Amino acid sequence: MRFTEGLVKLVLGFIVAIALLVSGSVALALIFINRSSTPPPKPIFANDTNAVKKKANIPLTKTPAPAAAKKPTSAKSSKPSPSPLASGTYLARVTWNDGLSLRTEPSLEAQRVGSLDYNQQIVVLEQSQDQKWQRVRLEDGELEGWVKAGNTERVTD
């Protein structure tokens, strides 16, 4: 009789030990999955305005779009653009490695209408009053908007 009691205790102990190992492993896996699924905080750059820096304290709720989805949309400005190289305009190229966001107005809060790739050629049409923004147009004249000044370089022919 003692032999069967000892065997039952051994089997029950083995089952409890396996159950504890499995539940601990599942809990640990859930912790790792949960921590790796939250997006990192939005980076803050030195040339960002104070309004953007204040907004950075709010946790990011949307996941960033993949790089392949950053194709410019075909939205045109309501203002007619000047001829390709009118007075005061010049050819430039994008010097920011990650490309630039093309916006409807000279503001970080303005709606994005597209993006420009690194080394893409553009036509600079004008500078904003505070010299912090440039109104640009794609070389083919399809898309027009505002980008942060200092992220383009004049192309010399």
Protein Blocks (a to p, Z undefined) as FASTA:
>chain_A
ZZmmmmmmmmmmmmmmmmmmmmmmmmmmmmmmmmmmpccdddddfkbcfklmmmmmpccf
bdcddfklmcccddddfbdcddfklghiacdddfbfnbpaddfbdcfkbccfbdcdehia
cddfbdcfkopaccdddfklmagcdddehiaccddZZ
